[in-house]
């Protein structure tokens, strides 16, 4: 029994140095810290982009965020473009002022997002304090700050470079901090004035993912469709003309025709004619006497 206990103790003693060595072999080659105050929530969105160096993957890692923060995303992948949270399992635990996130990292690229509610609002004044703490050494740390829409008098205790307006129409500032040793805390403060509680996302304009031109799928080009439109218009005009003349012909054919009678026939009175030679009465339409053959005289003659 004592032998078994001794073997367990020896195994534990051998295991802890191994874990310590594995923990020490992990470092963060590059860390980009993005701070977006009042972007889509009335607090600060913090986005981490990390590239991790380790002897092998997967490796167990711990990340610290403020204990009152709201964790939004943990995604891991082989490259920053292929990170995913599908199938990822992690645990969280409180450790003083920090919330520790433990995850099995299967690839070198990590994206971590959370909302920090420590943004202080006093009238039009805004202030925020950021702090980084980690058990891993960071070889290169960079900070990117997004200035909220309608914010003025933006200040920072960290020396910032003006990055100008990006494609989303937002003003950005950046700073290359450099190396941060393991266990060392890095912090700075920002402040600005803002006269409303409107969020930046409500002011963003929708931007196309690619330039829109005549060859964009789903876009109709006027130069290509104009000939077809003119042909269609011509066909419609011809059909309209045919229908008009057809309808006009129908109305004309339905008009009643008035019989015309000669004025002579309608107005001529019934006159009796007699032969001037023998006095025999002639019938209507006779031009010669039926008895003596003499020529009859009519009134119109």
C-alpha positions in Angstrom: 0.0 0.0 0.0 2.8 2.4 0.9 4.5 1.6 -2.4 1.4 2.6 -4.3 1.2 5.9 -2.4 4.9 6.6 -3.0 4.4 5.9 -6.8 1.5 8.4 -6.9 3.5 11.1 -5.1 6.4 10.6 -7.5 4.1 10.8 -10.5 2.6 14.0 -9.3 6.0 15.5 -8.6 7.2 14.6 -12.1 4.0 15.9 -13.7 4.1 19.4 -12.3 7.5 20.3 -13.8 6.2 19.0 -17.1 3.2 21.3 -16.9 5.3 24.2 -15.9 7.6 23.7 -18.8 4.7 23.5 -21.2 3.2 26.6 -19.8 6.5 28.5 -20.1 7.0 27.4 -23.7 3.9 29.3 -24.8 4.2 33.0 -25.8 2.2 35.5 -27.8 4.1 36.6 -30.8 1.7 39.4 -31.8 -1.3 41.0 -30.0 -3.6 43.6 -31.5 -5.8 45.3 -28.9 -8.8 47.1 -30.5 -11.0 49.4 -28.4 -14.3 50.6 -29.8 -16.1 52.8 -27.3 -19.9 53.1 -27.7 -19.9 51.2 -30.9 -23.0 48.9 -30.8 -23.5 48.9 -27.0 -23.2 51.8 -24.5 -19.8 50.5 -23.2 -16.5 49.6 -24.8 -16.0 46.7 -27.2 -12.6 45.1 -26.8 -11.3 42.9 -29.5 -8.1 40.8 -29.2 -6.3 39.4 -32.3 -3.4 37.0 -31.1 -0.8 34.9 -32.8 0.5 32.3 -30.4 3.8 30.4 -30.5 3.9 27.0 -28.8 6.0 23.8 -29.1 2.9 22.0 -30.3 -0.8 22.3 -30.6 -3.3 21.9 -29.0 -2.1 23.6 -25.8 -4.1 24.7 -22.8 -4.1 28.5 -22.3 -5.6 31.0 -19.8 -6.8 34.6 -20.8 -7.7 37.4 -18.4 -10.5 39.9 -18.9 -12.1 42.2 -16.3 -14.4 40.3 -13.9 -17.4 42.6 -14.7 -16.9 42.2 -18.5 -19.4 40.4 -20.7 -17.6 37.8 -22.8 -18.8 37.9 -26.5 -16.5 35.7 -28.6 -13.7 33.1 -28.3 -12.6 31.8 -31.7 -9.5 29.8 -32.6 -8.0 28.7 -35.9 -4.9 28.1 -38.1 -5.0 31.6 -39.4 -6.7 34.9 -38.4 -9.0 34.5 -41.4 -10.1 30.9 -40.5 -10.8 31.3 -36.7 -14.0 29.7 -35.5 -15.9 29.1 -32.3 -17.5 25.9 -33.7 -16.8 23.0 -31.4 -14.7 25.1 -29.0 -15.0 24.3 -25.3 -13.8 26.7 -22.6 -14.4 27.4 -18.9 -14.4 30.6 -16.9 -13.6 31.4 -13.3 -13.3 34.5 -11.2 -9.9 35.4 -9.9 -10.0 38.7 -7.9 -10.5 41.5 -10.4 -10.2 39.2 -13.4 -12.3 36.6 -15.2 -10.0 33.8 -16.3 -11.0 32.0 -19.5 -9.4 28.6 -20.0 -9.5 27.1 -23.5 -7.7 24.3 -25.4 -6.0 26.2 -28.2 -5.8 24.0 -31.3 -4.2 26.6 -33.6 -2.0 29.7 -33.4 -4.6 32.3 -34.3 -7.0 33.5 -31.5 -9.8 36.1 -31.6 -11.3 37.1 -28.2 -14.0 39.8 -27.8 -15.7 41.2 -24.7 -17.7 44.3 -23.7 -16.3 46.3 -20.8 -18.8 48.2 -18.8 -16.3 50.4 -17.0 -16.9 53.3 -19.4 -17.6 56.3 -17.1 -20.1 59.0 -18.2 -20.4 62.3 -16.5 -22.5 64.6 -18.6 -20.8 65.0 -21.9 -17.5 63.7 -20.5 -16.4 60.1 -21.2 -13.4 58.2 -19.7 -12.2 54.7 -19.8 -9.2 52.8 -18.3 -7.8 49.7 -20.1 -5.5 47.2 -18.5 -3.7 44.0 -19.9 -2.4 41.2 -17.6 -1.2 37.8 -18.8 0.9 34.9 -17.8 2.4 34.9 -21.3 5.1 37.2 -22.7 4.0 39.4 -25.6 6.6 40.0 -28.2 4.7 42.8 -30.0 1.6 44.6 -28.7 -0.3 47.2 -30.8 -3.3 49.3 -29.9 -6.0 50.5 -32.2 -8.6 53.0 -31.0 -11.8 53.8 -32.8 -13.2 57.3 -32.0 -17.0 57.3 -31.6 -19.1 59.3 -34.0 -19.8 62.9 -32.8 -17.0 62.5 -30.2 -14.7 65.5 -29.7 -11.5 66.4 -27.8 -10.3 62.8 -27.9 -7.3 62.3 -25.4 -5.2 59.4 -24.4 -2.4 58.8 -21.9 -0.9 56.5 -24.6 1.0 58.2 -27.4 -1.2 57.7 -30.5 -0.7 58.1 -34.2 -3.6 59.5 -36.3 -4.7 56.7 -38.7 -7.3 58.9 -40.4 -10.7 57.8 -41.7 -11.0 54.1 -42.6 -13.3 52.6 -45.1 -16.2 52.5 -42.6 -16.0 56.3 -42.3 -14.7 56.1 -38.7 -11.7 57.9 -37.2 -8.9 55.7 -35.9 -5.8 56.1 -33.9 -3.0 53.5 -33.3 0.1 52.9 -31.2 2.9 50.3 -31.3 3.6 49.5 -27.7 6.2 46.7 -28.3 7.1 43.9 -25.9 5.3 43.2 -22.7 6.9 40.7 -20.4 4.9 37.9 -18.8 3.2 38.9 -15.5 3.7 42.6 -16.2 0.6 44.8 -16.4 0.1 47.3 -19.3 -2.6 50.1 -18.9 -3.6 53.5 -20.2 -6.6 55.9 -20.1 -8.7 57.6 -22.8 -11.2 60.4 -22.7 -13.5 62.4 -25.0 -16.6 64.5 -25.1 -19.9 63.4 -26.6 -23.2 65.2 -26.4 -25.5 62.2 -27.1 -25.8 58.6 -26.3 -26.2 57.5 -30.0 -24.1 54.5 -30.9 -21.6 54.6 -33.8 -23.2 51.6 -35.6 -26.4 53.6 -36.1 -24.4 56.2 -38.1 -22.4 53.8 -40.3 -23.2 53.8 -44.0 -23.6 50.4 -45.7 -20.5 49.8 -47.8 -20.4 47.4 -50.8 -18.0 44.5 -50.3 -16.6 45.2 -53.8 -16.7 48.0 -56.3 -20.1 48.2 -58.1 -19.9 48.5 -61.9 -21.7 47.3 -65.0 -20.2 43.8 -64.5 -21.5 43.4 -61.0 -23.8 40.3 -60.8 -27.5 41.4 -60.5 -26.8 44.9 -61.8 -28.6 46.0 -65.0 -26.6 48.0 -67.5 -28.5 50.7 -69.4 -26.2 50.5 -72.4 -26.9 46.8 -72.8 -30.6 47.0 -72.3 -31.4 50.3 -74.2 -31.6 48.6 -77.7 -34.1 46.0 -76.3 -36.1 48.8 -74.7 -36.3 50.7 -78.0 -37.4 47.6 -80.0 -40.0 46.8 -77.4 -41.3 50.4 -77.6 -41.5 50.2 -81.4 -43.5 46.9 -81.3 -45.9 48.4 -78.8 -46.5 51.4 -81.0 -47.2 49.2 -84.0 -49.6 47.1 -82.1 -51.3 50.2 -80.7 -51.7 51.6 -84.3 -53.2 48.3 -85.6 -55.7 48.1 -82.7 -56.7 51.7 -83.2 -57.4 51.3 -87.0 -59.2 48.0 -86.3 -61.4 49.6 -83.8 -62.0 52.6 -86.0 -63.0 50.3 -88.9 -65.5 48.5 -86.7 -67.3 51.7 -85.7 -67.4 52.9 -89.3 -68.9 49.7 -90.6 -71.7 49.8 -88.0 -73.0 53.2 -89.1 -76.4 52.8 -90.9 -76.4 53.7 -94.6 -79.2 56.0 -95.8 -80.9 55.1 -99.1 -80.7 57.9 -101.5 -83.6 58.5 -103.8 -83.6 60.8 -106.7 -85.4 64.0 -106.2 -87.2 63.3 -109.3 -88.6 60.0 -108.0 -89.5 61.3 -104.6 -90.9 64.6 -105.6 -92.4 63.8 -109.0 -96.3 63.8 -108.9 -98.3 61.1 -110.7 -99.1 62.8 -114.1 -101.4 61.2 -116.8 -100.2 61.3 -120.4 -102.4 61.2 -123.6 -101.4 60.8 -127.2 -101.5 64.2 -129.0 -102.6 62.5 -132.3 -105.4 60.1 -131.3 -106.0 61.1 -127.7 -105.4 57.6 -126.4 -104.3 57.5 -122.7 -100.7 56.3 -122.3 -99.3 54.2 -119.5 -96.5 55.4 -117.3 -93.2 55.0 -118.9 -94.5 54.9 -122.5 -92.7 57.1 -125.0 -94.8 56.2 -128.0 -98.6 55.8 -128.4 -99.7 52.2 -128.3 -102.6 52.9 -130.9 -101.1 55.2 -133.5 -97.5 55.1 -132.8 -97.1 58.8 -132.4 -94.4 60.1 -130.1 -95.7 61.0 -126.7 -94.8 64.4 -125.1 -93.8 64.3 -121.4 -93.8 67.3 -119.1 -90.0 67.3 -118.6 -89.5 67.6 -122.3 
